[in-house]
Amino acid sequence: MESTNLYHVAAAIVGVIFPLYAILNGKKARQLLIEDPNAKILVFRQTGIILIVLATISLLPFLLNNKSLDLIGLNFINTPLWVIGLFGLSFLILFVLKSVKLNETTAKKFYKTNKEISFLMPNTKPELNITIIVSFIAGICEEIIYRGFLFWYLHQYMSLIPAMIFANLPFALGHLTTTGKKNTFGAFILAFIFSGAYFLTNSLWLPILLHIIVDLYAMVFAYKSYQVINTTETDN
């Protein structure tokens, strides 16, 4: 296989094949999680592994062709302080989120707003721990895959806005059958914001940080909300 074809293959896998797999398999995964909450850790673990594999596929053509990863916004990895800052800020945000105390009203409001994806929310400490890990994995890997590699690939064949749209569609559609239309639309809007941050900074540093924060907020507050509601109902 010619080395240039590696980019096409990688783009086909992350931009077409995996989103189709996610759409076709999403309803099954949703049903499994609804029927068996104990499967949550397994599903999140599998998700993390899949994202790491897809990110590796996205990076492989550059590594094999000795192309700079700066092309897809990973220029910051050459500066240790930026890497330390990324993880330092992420863990600081995690600490702050864990320190926030929710009252019953706020907890119920959060759960009501996110009722459609309640089956994904962590209810136990082990579930919270795996979702935190996957939040970091998703924040890094999905930005490399969609805002980095796939956008770079498409931008060679189309102008800026269409490239952004078609790079973010697979990311959003991957949520469709698992989390529903509302969350798919929300994922697309967030993806566009992440793309804007990448375009303005020419680096994936900020999109990765924002993505990690959004996922950490969702999972930590979901866990805290469940604990508050469960404790209140038990007391009553």
KELO-380254 format. One record per residue (C-alpha): z, x, y; residue number from 0; residue in one letter. Coordinates in Angstrom, 1 decimal, always signed. Layout:
<rs>
(r (Z X Y) NUM A)
...
</rs>
This chain:
<rs>
(r (+0.0 +0.0 +0.0) 0 M)
(r (-0.9 +1.3 +3.4) 1 E)
(r (+2.1 +2.0 +5.6) 2 S)
(r (+0.8 -0.4 +8.3) 3 T)
(r (+0.8 -3.2 +5.9) 4 N)
(r (+4.6 -2.8 +5.5) 5 L)
(r (+5.1 -4.5 +8.9) 6 Y)
(r (+3.0 -7.5 +7.8) 7 H)
(r (+4.9 -7.8 +4.5) 8 V)
(r (+8.2 -7.6 +6.3) 9 A)
(r (+7.2 -10.1 +8.9) 10 A)
(r (+6.0 -12.5 +6.1) 11 A)
(r (+9.3 -12.2 +4.3) 12 I)
(r (+11.6 -12.7 +7.2) 13 V)
(r (+9.4 -15.0 +9.2) 14 G)
(r (+7.9 -17.3 +6.5) 15 V)
(r (+9.3 -16.8 +3.0) 16 I)
(r (+13.0 -16.7 +3.7) 17 F)
(r (+13.0 -19.7 +6.2) 18 P)
(r (+11.1 -21.8 +3.6) 19 L)
(r (+13.6 -20.8 +1.0) 20 Y)
(r (+16.5 -21.7 +3.3) 21 A)
(r (+14.9 -25.1 +4.1) 22 I)
(r (+14.2 -25.9 +0.4) 23 L)
(r (+17.6 -24.6 -0.8) 24 N)
(r (+19.7 -25.8 +2.2) 25 G)
(r (+20.3 -29.4 +0.9) 26 K)
(r (+21.5 -28.0 -2.4) 27 K)
(r (+23.8 -25.6 -0.8) 28 A)
(r (+25.2 -28.3 +1.5) 29 R)
(r (+25.8 -30.6 -1.4) 30 Q)
(r (+27.6 -27.8 -3.3) 31 L)
(r (+29.9 -27.1 -0.4) 32 L)
(r (+30.7 -30.8 +0.1) 33 I)
(r (+31.4 -31.4 -3.6) 34 E)
(r (+33.2 -28.1 -4.2) 35 D)
(r (+35.0 -26.7 -1.2) 36 P)
(r (+36.1 -23.8 -3.4) 37 N)
(r (+32.5 -22.5 -3.4) 38 A)
(r (+32.8 -21.7 +0.3) 39 K)
(r (+33.7 -18.0 -0.2) 40 I)
(r (+30.9 -17.5 -2.7) 41 L)
(r (+28.3 -19.1 -0.4) 42 V)
(r (+29.4 -17.0 +2.6) 43 F)
(r (+29.4 -13.9 +0.5) 44 R)
(r (+25.9 -14.5 -0.7) 45 Q)
(r (+24.8 -15.3 +2.8) 46 T)
(r (+26.1 -11.9 +4.0) 47 G)
(r (+24.3 -10.1 +1.2) 48 I)
(r (+21.0 -11.9 +1.9) 49 I)
(r (+21.2 -11.1 +5.6) 50 L)
(r (+21.8 -7.4 +4.9) 51 I)
(r (+18.8 -7.3 +2.6) 52 V)
(r (+16.6 -9.0 +5.1) 53 L)
(r (+17.7 -6.7 +7.9) 54 A)
(r (+17.0 -3.7 +5.6) 55 T)
(r (+13.5 -5.1 +5.0) 56 I)
(r (+13.0 -5.4 +8.7) 57 S)
(r (+14.0 -1.8 +9.3) 58 L)
(r (+12.2 -0.2 +6.3) 59 L)
(r (+8.7 -0.1 +7.8) 60 P)
(r (+10.1 +1.8 +10.9) 61 F)
(r (+12.0 +4.3 +8.7) 62 L)
(r (+9.2 +4.9 +6.3) 63 L)
(r (+6.7 +5.4 +9.2) 64 N)
(r (+9.1 +7.6 +11.2) 65 N)
(r (+8.9 +5.1 +14.1) 66 K)
(r (+11.8 +4.9 +16.6) 67 S)
(r (+14.2 +2.0 +16.2) 68 L)
(r (+14.2 +1.9 +20.0) 69 D)
(r (+11.1 -0.3 +19.6) 70 L)
(r (+13.2 -3.2 +18.4) 71 I)
(r (+16.2 -2.7 +20.7) 72 G)
(r (+18.4 -0.4 +18.7) 73 L)
(r (+18.3 +2.3 +21.3) 74 N)
(r (+22.1 +2.0 +21.8) 75 F)
(r (+22.9 +3.3 +18.3) 76 I)
(r (+22.1 +6.8 +19.5) 77 N)
(r (+25.1 +6.6 +21.9) 78 T)
(r (+28.4 +6.4 +20.0) 79 P)
(r (+30.2 +5.0 +23.0) 80 L)
(r (+28.0 +2.0 +23.0) 81 W)
(r (+28.6 +1.4 +19.3) 82 V)
(r (+32.3 +1.8 +19.8) 83 I)
(r (+32.2 -0.5 +22.8) 84 G)
(r (+30.3 -3.2 +20.8) 85 L)
(r (+32.9 -3.3 +18.0) 86 F)
(r (+35.8 -2.7 +20.3) 87 G)
(r (+34.9 -5.7 +22.5) 88 L)
(r (+34.1 -7.8 +19.4) 89 S)
(r (+37.6 -7.1 +17.9) 90 F)
(r (+39.2 -7.7 +21.2) 91 L)
(r (+37.6 -11.2 +21.5) 92 I)
(r (+38.7 -11.9 +17.9) 93 L)
(r (+42.2 -11.0 +18.8) 94 F)
(r (+42.1 -13.3 +21.8) 95 V)
(r (+40.6 -16.1 +19.8) 96 L)
(r (+43.3 -15.8 +17.2) 97 K)
(r (+46.0 -15.8 +19.9) 98 S)
(r (+44.9 -19.1 +21.4) 99 V)
(r (+47.2 -22.0 +20.5) 100 K)
(r (+45.5 -25.3 +20.1) 101 L)
(r (+47.2 -28.7 +20.6) 102 N)
(r (+46.5 -31.7 +18.4) 103 E)
(r (+44.1 -33.3 +21.0) 104 T)
(r (+42.0 -30.2 +21.3) 105 T)
(r (+41.9 -29.6 +17.6) 106 A)
(r (+40.8 -33.2 +16.9) 107 K)
(r (+38.1 -33.0 +19.6) 108 K)
(r (+36.8 -29.7 +18.2) 109 F)
(r (+36.6 -31.2 +14.7) 110 Y)
(r (+35.0 -34.4 +15.9) 111 K)
(r (+32.3 -32.4 +17.8) 112 T)
(r (+31.5 -30.3 +14.8) 113 N)
(r (+32.0 -33.0 +12.2) 114 K)
(r (+28.4 -32.5 +10.9) 115 E)
(r (+29.2 -29.0 +9.7) 116 I)
(r (+32.9 -29.5 +8.8) 117 S)
(r (+32.0 -28.6 +5.1) 118 F)
(r (+31.2 -25.0 +6.4) 119 L)
(r (+34.5 -24.6 +8.3) 120 M)
(r (+37.2 -22.3 +6.9) 121 P)
(r (+40.4 -24.1 +5.9) 122 N)
(r (+42.3 -21.2 +4.2) 123 T)
(r (+43.1 -17.6 +5.2) 124 K)
(r (+40.7 -16.1 +2.5) 125 P)
(r (+37.9 -18.4 +3.8) 126 E)
(r (+38.6 -17.4 +7.4) 127 L)
(r (+38.5 -13.7 +6.5) 128 N)
(r (+35.1 -14.0 +4.7) 129 I)
(r (+33.7 -16.0 +7.6) 130 T)
(r (+34.9 -13.4 +10.1) 131 I)
(r (+33.1 -10.7 +8.1) 132 I)
(r (+30.0 -12.7 +7.9) 133 V)
(r (+30.1 -13.4 +11.6) 134 S)
(r (+29.8 -9.7 +12.2) 135 F)
(r (+27.1 -9.3 +9.6) 136 I)
(r (+25.1 -12.3 +11.0) 137 A)
(r (+25.5 -11.1 +14.6) 138 G)
(r (+24.1 -7.7 +13.7) 139 I)
(r (+21.5 -8.5 +11.0) 140 C)
(r (+20.0 -11.7 +12.5) 141 E)
(r (+19.5 -10.0 +15.9) 142 E)
(r (+17.8 -7.1 +14.2) 143 I)
(r (+15.6 -9.5 +12.1) 144 I)
(r (+14.6 -12.1 +14.7) 145 Y)
(r (+15.2 -10.9 +18.3) 146 R)
(r (+14.4 -7.3 +17.3) 147 G)
(r (+11.8 -6.9 +14.5) 148 F)
(r (+10.1 -10.3 +14.4) 149 L)
(r (+9.8 -10.6 +18.2) 150 F)
(r (+8.4 -7.0 +18.4) 151 W)
(r (+5.9 -7.8 +15.6) 152 Y)
(r (+4.7 -11.1 +17.2) 153 L)
(r (+4.6 -9.7 +20.7) 154 H)
(r (+1.8 -7.4 +19.6) 155 Q)
(r (-0.4 -10.4 +18.9) 156 Y)
(r (+0.7 -12.9 +21.6) 157 M)
(r (+2.3 -13.1 +25.0) 158 S)
(r (+6.0 -13.1 +25.8) 159 L)
(r (+7.0 -16.8 +25.6) 160 I)
(r (+5.0 -17.7 +22.5) 161 P)
(r (+6.4 -14.6 +20.8) 162 A)
(r (+9.9 -15.6 +21.7) 163 M)
(r (+9.3 -19.2 +20.4) 164 I)
(r (+7.7 -18.1 +17.1) 165 F)
(r (+10.3 -15.4 +16.5) 166 A)
(r (+13.2 -17.8 +17.0) 167 N)
(r (+11.7 -20.8 +15.1) 168 L)
(r (+12.4 -19.3 +11.7) 169 P)
(r (+15.9 -18.5 +12.7) 170 F)
(r (+16.5 -22.1 +13.8) 171 A)
(r (+14.7 -23.8 +10.9) 172 L)
(r (+16.8 -21.8 +8.5) 173 G)
(r (+19.7 -24.1 +9.6) 174 H)
(r (+17.8 -27.4 +9.3) 175 L)
(r (+18.7 -28.7 +5.8) 176 T)
(r (+22.1 -27.1 +5.7) 177 T)
(r (+23.5 -28.0 +9.1) 178 T)
(r (+21.2 -30.8 +10.4) 179 G)
(r (+18.8 -31.4 +13.3) 180 K)
(r (+21.5 -31.2 +16.0) 181 K)
(r (+22.7 -27.8 +15.0) 182 N)
(r (+19.2 -26.6 +14.4) 183 T)
(r (+18.3 -27.4 +18.0) 184 F)
(r (+21.5 -25.7 +19.2) 185 G)
(r (+20.7 -22.7 +17.1) 186 A)
(r (+17.2 -22.5 +18.7) 187 F)
(r (+18.7 -22.8 +22.3) 188 I)
(r (+21.2 -20.0 +21.5) 189 L)
(r (+18.4 -17.9 +20.0) 190 A)
(r (+16.4 -18.2 +23.2) 191 F)
(r (+19.5 -17.1 +25.2) 192 I)
(r (+19.8 -14.1 +22.9) 193 F)
(r (+16.1 -13.4 +23.4) 194 S)
(r (+16.5 -13.6 +27.1) 195 G)
(r (+19.4 -11.1 +27.0) 196 A)
(r (+17.3 -8.8 +24.9) 197 Y)
(r (+14.3 -9.1 +27.3) 198 F)
(r (+16.5 -8.4 +30.4) 199 L)
(r (+18.3 -5.4 +28.9) 200 T)
(r (+15.7 -4.0 +26.5) 201 N)
(r (+18.5 -3.6 +24.0) 202 S)
(r (+20.0 -5.6 +21.2) 203 L)
(r (+23.5 -4.6 +22.2) 204 W)
(r (+24.2 -7.7 +24.3) 205 L)
(r (+22.5 -10.2 +22.0) 206 P)
(r (+24.5 -8.8 +19.0) 207 I)
(r (+27.8 -9.0 +21.0) 208 L)
(r (+27.0 -12.6 +22.1) 209 L)
(r (+26.0 -13.7 +18.6) 210 H)
(r (+29.2 -12.2 +17.1) 211 I)
(r (+31.4 -13.9 +19.7) 212 I)
(r (+29.7 -17.3 +19.2) 213 V)
(r (+30.2 -17.2 +15.4) 214 D)
(r (+33.8 -15.9 +15.7) 215 L)
(r (+34.7 -18.7 +18.1) 216 Y)
(r (+33.2 -21.3 +15.8) 217 A)
(r (+35.0 -20.0 +12.7) 218 M)
(r (+38.4 -19.1 +14.2) 219 V)
(r (+38.7 -22.4 +16.2) 220 F)
(r (+37.6 -24.4 +13.1) 221 A)
(r (+40.3 -22.8 +11.0) 222 Y)
(r (+43.0 -23.3 +13.8) 223 K)
(r (+41.9 -26.9 +14.3) 224 S)
(r (+42.1 -27.6 +10.6) 225 Y)
(r (+45.6 -26.1 +10.4) 226 Q)
(r (+46.8 -28.1 +13.5) 227 V)
(r (+45.4 -31.4 +12.1) 228 I)
(r (+46.6 -30.8 +8.6) 229 N)
(r (+50.1 -29.8 +9.8) 230 T)
(r (+50.3 -33.0 +12.0) 231 T)
(r (+49.2 -35.3 +9.2) 232 E)
(r (+51.7 -33.6 +6.8) 233 T)
(r (+54.6 -34.1 +9.3) 234 D)
(r (+53.7 -37.7 +9.7) 235 N)
</rs>
